Amino acid sequence: DAGVTQSPTHLIKTRGQQVTLRCSPKSGHDTVSWYQQALGQGPQFIFQYYEEEERQRGNFPDRFSGHQFPNYSSELNVNALLLGDSALYLCASSSETSAPKQFFGPGTRLTVL
Amino acid sequence: DQQVKQNSPSLSVQEGRISILNCDYTNSMFDYFLWYKKYPAEGPTFLISISSIKDKNEDGRFTVFLNKSAKHLSLHIVPSQPGDSAVYFCAASHLTGNQFYFGTGTSLTVIP
């Protein structure tokens, strides 16, 4: 049973560019959440997708957007990259029918130069 | 505003002894709490959880205690093993589970 997968593993971009990160949830899961983890900090909630809709959003600007596909996979898009966007981006999946436990992928390390 | 706090950035414990990791929260509306373990270059791995209707949950060597009046929870690891060396994150949410609030983590080192 494959767990949560994310691609790419690492990414280097320059300021002003746009980036797309991808996530496939654990088998049987229908909900995907995205988190940003800066160095030395805990993960910060960006948003959650369920039934292809953004269900809840954390305190992140509109430059951060996402999408969920019919197969439950998801993308995180960040426009107009800033140096401060450099972080580990984590995807977590969960199921609506089970306890609110989220399973995390290995993350994508984004470096903005 | 940090709603979940882990005030100890690091902890060192001898192998075989007890490790106690602490976590405080400010939002009394939280009703579900989790502990995650994270190794370098990996995503957080779920360890154990507790709902607000309980004050203790045990799973093998891991026990989580919840003190709602003090808005405090702790993770006990007994006995500690070198493989337990990792960063431990405390997280809290509402039962809907839409958004998790994480602490800043405690780096545990178990010395052989």
HADDOCK unambig.tbl for C-alpha pairs under 7 A between the chains (distance, minus, plus):
assign (segid A and resid 40 and name CA) (segid B and resid 104 and name CA) 6.97 0.50 0.50
assign (segid A and resid 41 and name CA) (segid B and resid 104 and name CA) 4.76 0.50 0.50
assign (segid A and resid 42 and name CA) (segid B and resid 102 and name CA) 5.50 0.50 0.50
assign (segid A and resid 42 and name CA) (segid B and resid 103 and name CA) 5.46 0.50 0.50
assign (segid A and resid 42 and name CA) (segid B and resid 104 and name CA) 4.24 0.50 0.50
assign (segid A and resid 42 and name CA) (segid B and resid 105 and name CA) 6.21 0.50 0.50
assign (segid A and resid 43 and name CA) (segid B and resid 102 and name CA) 6.03 0.50 0.50
assign (segid A and resid 44 and name CA) (segid B and resid 102 and name CA) 7.00 0.50 0.50
assign (segid A and resid 45 and name CA) (segid B and resid 99 and name CA) 6.52 0.50 0.50
assign (segid A and resid 45 and name CA) (segid B and resid 100 and name CA) 6.75 0.50 0.50
assign (segid A and resid 48 and name CA) (segid B and resid 98 and name CA) 6.77 0.50 0.50
assign (segid A and resid 56 and name CA) (segid B and resid 98 and name CA) 6.79 0.50 0.50
assign (segid A and resid 100 and name CA) (segid B and resid 95 and name CA) 6.34 0.50 0.50
assign (segid A and resid 100 and name CA) (segid B and resid 96 and name CA) 6.46 0.50 0.50
assign (segid A and resid 100 and name CA) (segid B and resid 97 and name CA) 4.42 0.50 0.50
assign (segid A and resid 103 and name CA) (segid B and resid 46 and name CA) 6.78 0.50 0.50
assign (segid A and resid 104 and name CA) (segid B and resid 43 and name CA) 5.60 0.50 0.50
assign (segid A and resid 104 and name CA) (segid B and resid 44 and name CA) 5.88 0.50 0.50
assign (segid A and resid 104 and name CA) (segid B and resid 45 and name CA) 6.72 0.50 0.50
assign (segid A and resid 105 and name CA) (segid B and resid 43 and name CA) 5.26 0.50 0.50
assign (segid A and resid 106 and name CA) (segid B and resid 41 and name CA) 6.94 0.50 0.50
assign (segid A and resid 106 and name CA) (segid B and resid 42 and name CA) 4.58 0.50 0.50
assign (segid A and resid 106 and name CA) (segid B and resid 43 and name CA) 3.98 0.50 0.50
assign (segid A and resid 107 and name CA) (segid B and resid 43 and name CA) 5.94 0.50 0.50
